[in-house]
Amino acid sequence: MLDGKNCWGKLIGDVRKERGIGMAFLNMFNLFAAVIFTALIIVYGYQMIYVLISMIHRKVKPLPDTDQKNRFAIMISARNEEGVIFELLDSLNNMHYPRNLFDIYVIADNCTDETAEVSRKHGAIVVERFNNVKKGKGYALHDLYHEIISHKGHDYYDAYVVFDADNLVDPDFLMEVNKKWATGGYDALTTYRNSKNFSTNWLSAAYSIWFMHEARHLNYVRDMIGAQCMISGTGFVVSEHVMKNNNGWPFYFLTEDIQFSVDSTLQGYRIGYVDSAILYDEQPSTMKQSWNQRLRWAKGFYQIDLKYLGTLAKELFTVQGIRRKIGVYDVMMTCLPCTLLTVGLAGMALFVLAGSLYMPYYVRLLFQQEMISLLCNMLLGTWQTMVILASLTVASEWDRIPAANRDKLKYIWIFPMYMLTYIPITIQALFTKVTGKPIQHYSTSQLAAQRKTLNY
C-alpha cells in the first residue's frame, strides 16, 4: 500500500512520462511540417526567381516591325452570348491589321438565343452547332476547325487565334501577335490578359490580379529565358501545323487550355508570350459563379494529373537541353496538386487538435497550444505571401489596370481571401462530379452600371 508521498511521486512520474511522450510526438509533427514547408519552398522557389527577374526587367522591349504579314483565323466559341459578343466582334473589326488577312469565325454552340444572328450582323462567319452529347468548348473548337478546313483547306491560314465571347481586344492586338510570330520559333502564343471589370468587387479584382501575375511574372519570364509558356483560356494563338498535326483541337478536359499546354510541351512545341497583345476579359463577380468556375478548374487539373504527371516526370529526365528541362519542370510543377499537401497538413493538425480533447489536462494544453500555433502560422504566412504577391503585381501593372487608384490599393489586402477559398474548392473537387456550367456575361454598359450601383 502506497503512502501519500509515494502516490504523489508516482503521479509526478506519470505526468512527466506522458508529457515526454507528448513532446516527442509534437517534435516529430513539427519536424514533419518543417519538411513539408521546406520542400514546397524548394520545388516552387523558382517562381520567386521569376518574379524577381520580372521586376528587374520591368520595361519590355518593343517588338521589331516586320513586313511579313500572316493570315489569321479568329475562332470564338459562344453559347448564348447575344448580349456581349457584338462588342468583341466590333473590337476585332477595328483592329489595326489588314482586314483581308484575318477572318472571324463564331461557332454558336447549342445556343437558344440570337447569338448566331447577332454575330452575322457584326461581320462574323457563323457555324451553328447542336450536340447535347459532346458538349463544351473543346468539342466546339474541334468542330469549328474542321468546318474551316472543309472550306479553306489546310495552310490557308498561318495560325488560329481563340477568344471567349465576353472579351475585348486592344486595337493593336493582332499587329503585335504578327510581329512576335514573324520572329520565328514559336508554335503557339499566349497574350496579356487584362480585365474589363477590375473594380466591380473584390472577386473580380482578385481574378484580375492573378491573371496579370500569370502574364507578367510567369509567362513573360518564361519567354525571356526560353522556357515554356502556358496558354490561359483565351487570347491564345496556335499555328496551322500544330492544328494539322493534332487533327484539330482534341482537348476536352475541363481545363482544355492547360491540357493543350501540357500536350504541346510533351510534343516539343514551343509556346511564347506577347506582352503587347492585350485582351480584356470579364471576371466573375459572385461567389457562386466563381466557386463553380474554380471547381471546374480544380477538377480539370486532377484530370491532367492522372493522365500526364507520370509522363512529365519521365520527360524531365530524358529531355535534352537545360531550357527544355526548365520548361518541363515548370509545367509539371504548375499541374502538381500542391494545395493538397497544405490541406493534408492542416487536416492532420486539426485531427490532433480534436484528439487532444481526450488527453489529460496538462497534455491537452500543450497539444492545443502547438496545433493552434501551427495553424495560425500557416494562415498568417499564406496571407502575408499573397499580399506581397498582389502588391508586386499591382505595382508593376499599375498603369495597365483600368481602375481607380483606391481600388487598386484596397483589393490588394483582400486578394489572399480569393486564394484561401481554393482550399475547400480543391477538397470538393476530389469527390464531386463536375461539368462545365455557363457563366452569365455582361456588356460594358451593364458592367459600368454594376460598378456605379456598388459605389453608392
C-alpha positions in Angstrom: 0.0 0.0 0.0 1.4 3.4 -1.1 1.6 6.2 1.4 0.8 9.8 0.3 4.4 10.6 -0.5 4.8 7.7 -2.8 1.4 8.4 -4.5 2.5 11.9 -5.2 5.8 10.8 -6.6 4.1 8.2 -8.8 1.7 10.9 -10.1 4.5 13.3 -10.9 6.3 10.4 -12.7 3.3 9.6 -14.8 2.9 13.3 -15.7 6.5 13.5 -16.7 6.2 10.3 -18.8 3.0 11.5 -20.6 4.5 14.9 -21.1 7.6 13.3 -22.5 5.6 11.2 -24.9 3.6 14.2 -25.9 6.7 16.3 -26.5 8.3 13.6 -28.6 5.1 13.4 -30.8 5.0 17.2 -31.2 8.6 17.4 -32.1 8.1 14.7 -34.8 5.0 16.5 -36.0 6.8 19.9 -36.2 9.7 18.3 -38.0 7.3 16.8 -40.5 5.6 20.2 -41.0 9.0 21.8 -41.4 10.0 19.2 -44.1 6.7 19.9 -46.0 7.2 23.6 -45.9 10.9 23.4 -46.9 10.0 21.0 -49.8 7.4 23.4 -51.1 9.8 26.3 -50.9 12.5 24.3 -52.7 10.3 23.0 -55.6 8.4 26.3 -56.1 11.3 28.6 -55.3 12.0 29.1 -59.0 8.8 31.1 -59.2 10.1 33.6 -56.7 13.1 33.9 -59.1 10.7 34.5 -61.9 9.1 37.4 -60.0 12.4 38.9 -59.2 13.5 38.7 -62.9 10.2 40.3 -63.9 10.7 43.2 -61.5 14.3 43.7 -62.7 13.3 43.7 -66.4 10.1 45.5 -65.8 10.3 47.5 -69.1 9.5 45.2 -72.0 11.4 45.8 -75.2 9.1 46.7 -78.2 8.8 44.1 -80.8 10.6 44.9 -84.1 8.5 46.0 -87.0 8.1 43.5 -89.8 7.0 43.5 -93.4 5.8 39.9 -93.0 2.0 39.7 -92.7 0.5 36.4 -91.6 -3.1 35.3 -92.2 -5.1 34.5 -89.1 -8.4 32.8 -88.5 -10.1 34.0 -85.3 -12.2 31.4 -83.6 -14.8 32.1 -81.0 -16.9 29.5 -79.2 -20.1 31.1 -77.9 -23.1 29.7 -76.0 -26.0 32.2 -75.5 -23.8 35.3 -75.7 -26.0 37.6 -77.7 -25.6 40.3 -75.0 -21.8 40.6 -75.3 -20.4 39.0 -78.4 -21.2 42.1 -80.6 -18.7 44.1 -78.5 -15.9 41.6 -79.1 -16.7 41.4 -82.9 -16.7 45.2 -83.2 -13.3 45.4 -81.4 -11.9 42.7 -83.7 -13.1 44.5 -86.8 -11.5 47.7 -85.5 -8.0 46.2 -85.1 -5.1 47.9 -86.8 -4.4 45.0 -89.1 -5.2 44.5 -92.8 -8.8 43.3 -92.9 -8.2 40.9 -95.7 -5.7 39.0 -93.6 -8.0 37.8 -90.9 -11.4 36.2 -90.8 -13.7 35.9 -87.8 -15.5 32.6 -87.1 -18.1 32.1 -84.4 -19.4 28.7 -83.5 -22.8 29.1 -81.9 -22.7 26.1 -79.6 -26.1 24.8 -78.5 -27.5 28.3 -78.4 -31.1 29.1 -77.6 -30.8 32.8 -78.2 -29.8 35.1 -81.0 -26.0 34.7 -80.8 -25.7 33.4 -84.4 -27.8 36.3 -85.9 -26.0 39.0 -83.8 -22.6 37.6 -84.9 -23.6 37.6 -88.6 -24.7 41.2 -88.3 -21.3 42.2 -86.8 -19.2 40.6 -89.5 -18.6 37.0 -88.4 -18.8 33.8 -90.3 -21.1 31.7 -88.2 -21.4 28.0 -87.7 -24.3 26.7 -85.7 -23.7 23.5 -83.7 -26.2 21.4 -81.8 -24.8 18.4 -79.9 -26.0 17.5 -76.4 -23.5 14.6 -76.0 -20.2 16.2 -76.9 -20.6 19.5 -75.0 -18.0 22.1 -74.2 -15.5 24.5 -75.6 -13.0 21.8 -76.7 -15.6 20.0 -78.8 -16.9 23.2 -80.3 -13.4 24.4 -81.3 -12.6 21.0 -82.8 -15.7 21.0 -84.9 -15.1 24.7 -86.0 -11.6 23.9 -87.1 -12.8 21.1 -89.4 -15.6 23.3 -90.7 -13.0 25.9 -91.6 -10.7 23.4 -93.3 -13.6 22.0 -95.3 -14.0 25.4 -96.9 -10.5 26.8 -96.9 -8.2 23.8 -96.9 -5.0 23.3 -94.9 -2.4 26.1 -94.9 -4.7 28.9 -96.0 -4.2 30.4 -92.5 -0.9 30.7 -90.8 -2.4 30.5 -87.3 -5.6 30.4 -85.4 -6.5 32.9 -82.6 -9.0 31.8 -79.9 -11.2 34.2 -77.9 -14.0 33.9 -75.5 -17.2 35.8 -76.4 -17.0 38.2 -73.4 -13.6 39.5 -74.4 -12.5 42.9 -75.9 -9.2 43.4 -77.7 -6.7 46.2 -77.9 -6.6 47.7 -81.4 -3.0 46.6 -81.9 -3.6 43.0 -80.7 -3.2 41.3 -84.0 -0.4 43.6 -85.2 1.6 42.7 -82.1 0.9 39.0 -82.4 2.0 39.2 -86.0 5.3 40.9 -85.0 6.0 38.1 -82.5 5.0 35.4 -85.0 7.4 36.9 -87.5 10.4 36.4 -85.2 10.0 32.6 -85.8 10.5 29.7 -83.5 7.0 29.6 -81.9 4.3 27.0 -82.4 1.8 28.9 -80.2 1.5 32.1 -78.3 -0.3 33.4 -75.2 -1.0 37.1 -74.6 -1.6 39.7 -71.9 -4.9 39.0 -70.1 -6.3 42.2 -68.6 -9.7 42.8 -67.1 -13.0 44.6 -68.1 -14.3 44.8 -64.6 -11.4 45.0 -62.1 -13.4 47.4 -59.8 -16.7 45.5 -59.7 -15.7 43.9 -56.3 -13.0 42.0 -54.5 -13.6 38.8 -56.5 -13.3 40.4 -59.9 -10.2 42.3 -58.7 -8.6 39.1 -57.3 -9.1 37.3 -60.6 -7.6 40.2 -62.5 -4.5 40.3 -60.2 -4.0 36.6 -60.6 -4.1 36.7 -64.4 -1.8 39.7 -64.5 0.6 37.8 -62.2 0.5 34.8 -64.6 1.2 37.1 -67.6 3.9 39.3 -66.2 5.6 37.3 -63.5 5.4 33.9 -65.1 4.9 33.8 -68.9 6.9 37.0 -69.5 9.9 35.5 -67.8 9.4 32.0 -69.3 9.5 33.5 -72.7 12.5 35.7 -71.8 14.6 32.8 -70.7 13.5 30.4 -73.5 11.4 28.1 -71.3 7.8 27.1 -71.9 4.8 29.4 -71.5 1.3 28.2 -70.8 -1.9 29.4 -72.5 -4.6 30.8 -70.3 -8.1 30.0 -71.6 -8.5 32.9 -74.1 -6.4 35.2 -76.3 -4.0 32.4 -77.5 -2.6 31.6 -80.9 -1.9 28.2 -82.4 -0.1 27.6 -85.6 -1.6 25.8 -88.6 1.0 23.0 -88.5 0.2 22.2 -84.8 -3.6 22.2 -85.5 -2.9 20.0 -88.5 -0.7 17.6 -86.6 -3.3 17.3 -83.8 -6.1 16.9 -86.4 -7.9 19.9 -84.9 -8.4 20.6 -81.2 -8.6 17.2 -79.4 -8.5 18.7 -75.9 -11.7 18.0 -74.0 -10.7 18.2 -70.3 -12.4 20.7 -68.1 -9.2 22.8 -68.4 -8.6 22.3 -72.1 -6.1 25.2 -72.2 -3.8 23.6 -69.6 -4.2 20.2 -71.4 -3.1 21.8 -74.6 -0.1 23.4 -72.9 1.0 20.1 -71.3 0.5 18.1 -74.5 2.4 20.7 -76.5 5.3 20.6 -74.0 5.5 16.8 -74.4 5.4 17.1 -78.2 8.2 19.6 -78.1 6.2 22.5 -79.4 7.2 25.9 -78.1 4.7 28.4 -76.6 5.7 32.0 -76.4 4.3 35.2 -74.9 3.3 38.6 -76.3 3.2 41.2 -73.6 2.0 43.9 -76.0 -1.0 42.0 -77.3 -3.7 42.9 -74.8 -7.2 41.5 -74.3 -9.8 42.5 -71.7 -11.6 39.6 -70.0 -14.7 39.7 -67.8 -14.2 38.2 -64.4 -16.9 36.5 -62.2 -18.2 38.9 -59.5 -20.4 36.5 -57.5 -19.1 33.7 -55.2 -21.4 31.2 -56.8 -20.1 31.8 -60.3 -16.5 31.9 -59.0 -16.9 28.7 -57.0 -18.3 26.8 -59.9 -15.7 28.0 -62.3 -12.8 27.3 -60.0 -14.3 23.9 -59.1 -14.2 23.1 -62.8 -10.5 24.2 -62.9 -9.6 22.1 -59.9 -11.2 19.0 -61.3 -9.6 19.7 -64.7 -6.2 19.8 -63.0 -6.9 16.4 -61.4 -7.8 15.1 -64.9 -4.5 16.3 -66.2 -2.5 14.9 -63.2 -4.0 11.5 -63.8 -3.1 11.4 -67.5 0.1 13.4 -67.7 2.1 13.7 -64.4 3.9 10.4 -64.9 4.8 11.2 -68.5 6.0 14.7 -67.5 8.2 13.2 -64.7 9.7 10.8 -67.2 10.2 13.6 -69.8 12.1 15.6 -67.2 14.8 13.0 -67.0 15.0 12.2 -70.7 14.6 15.6 -72.5 17.7 17.2 -73.8 18.8 20.9 -73.1 18.6 22.9 -69.9 15.8 25.2 -71.3 13.6 22.3 -72.2 14.2 20.8 -68.8 13.2 24.0 -67.1 10.1 24.2 -69.3 9.0 20.6 -68.5 9.7 21.1 -64.8 7.8 24.3 -64.7 4.8 22.8 -66.4 4.9 19.8 -64.1 5.0 22.0 -61.0 2.1 24.1 -62.3 0.0 20.9 -62.7 1.1 19.3 -59.4 -1.7 19.4 -56.8 0.5 21.0 -54.2 -2.5 22.5 -52.4 -3.4 19.0 -51.2 -0.1 18.9 -49.3 -1.1 22.0 -47.4 -4.6 20.8 -46.9 -3.4 17.5 -45.7 -1.0 19.1 -43.2 -3.8 21.4 -41.9 -6.1 18.4 -41.7 -3.6 16.5 -39.6 -3.2 19.4 -37.3 -7.0 19.7 -36.9 -7.2 16.0 -36.2 -4.6 16.2 -33.5 -6.3 19.3 -32.1 -9.6 17.4 -31.9 -7.9 14.3 -30.4 -6.3 16.5 -27.7 -9.8 16.9 -26.1 -9.4 13.3 -24.8 -6.0 13.8 -23.3 -5.1 14.7 -19.7 -5.5 18.4 -19.0 -1.8 19.2 -18.7 -1.0 17.3 -22.0 -4.1 18.8 -23.7 -2.9 22.3 -23.2 0.5 21.6 -24.7 -1.1 20.0 -27.8 -3.6 22.7 -28.3 -1.0 25.4 -28.0 1.2 23.8 -30.6 -1.5 22.9 -33.1 -3.2 26.3 -32.9 0.1 28.0 -33.3 0.9 25.9 -36.4 -2.5 26.6 -38.0 -2.2 30.4 -37.2 1.3 30.5 -38.7 0.1 28.7 -41.8 -2.8 31.2 -42.2 -0.7 34.2 -41.5 2.2 33.1 -43.7 -0.2 32.4 -46.6 -1.9 35.8 -46.1 1.4 37.7 -46.0 2.8 35.9 -49.0 -0.3 36.6 -51.1 -0.4 40.3 -50.0 3.2 40.6 -51.2 2.4 38.8 -54.5 -0.6 41.1 -55.1 1.4 44.2 -54.1 4.2 43.4 -56.6 1.7 42.6 -59.3 -0.4 45.8 -58.8 2.8 47.9 -58.6 4.3 46.5 -61.8 1.0 46.7 -63.7 -0.3 50.0 -62.1 -0.7 51.9 -65.4 -2.4 49.0 -67.2 -5.1 48.3 -64.6 -8.3 50.0 -65.7 -9.4 51.1 -62.2 -9.3 54.0 -59.8 -6.2 54.1 -57.7 -8.1 53.5 -54.5 -9.4 50.2 -55.9 -6.0 49.1 -57.0 -4.8 49.5 -53.4 -7.7 48.3 -51.3 -8.1 45.0 -53.1 -4.5 44.0 -52.5 -5.4 43.2 -48.9 -8.3 41.0 -49.8 -6.6 39.0 -52.5 -5.5 36.3 -50.1 -9.2 35.5 -49.4 -9.5 34.5 -53.0 -6.6 32.2 -52.8 -7.6 30.7 -49.5 -11.1 29.8 -50.9 -9.2 27.4 -53.2 -8.7 25.1 -50.2 -12.4 23.9 -49.8 -12.7 24.0 -53.6 -9.8 21.7 -54.0 -11.2 19.3 -51.5 -14.7 19.3 -53.0 -13.2 18.7 -56.5 -11.8 15.4 -55.2 -15.2 14.0 -54.5 -17.6 15.8 -56.8 -18.6 15.1 -60.4 -18.1 18.4 -62.2 -19.4 19.7 -65.5 -18.9 23.0 -67.2 -21.6 25.5 -66.2 -22.1 28.6 -68.4 -21.3 31.9 -66.7 -23.5 34.9 -67.4 -21.7 37.8 -69.0 -22.5 41.5 -69.2 -21.8 44.2 -71.7 -19.5 47.1 -70.8 -22.5 49.3 -70.2 -24.0 46.8 -67.8 -20.7 46.4 -66.0 -20.4 50.1 -65.6 -23.9 50.2 -64.1 -22.9 47.5 -61.7 -19.9 49.5 -60.5 -22.0 52.6 -60.2 -24.5 50.7 -58.1 -21.8 49.3 -55.8 -20.3 52.8 -55.3 -23.5 54.2 -53.9 
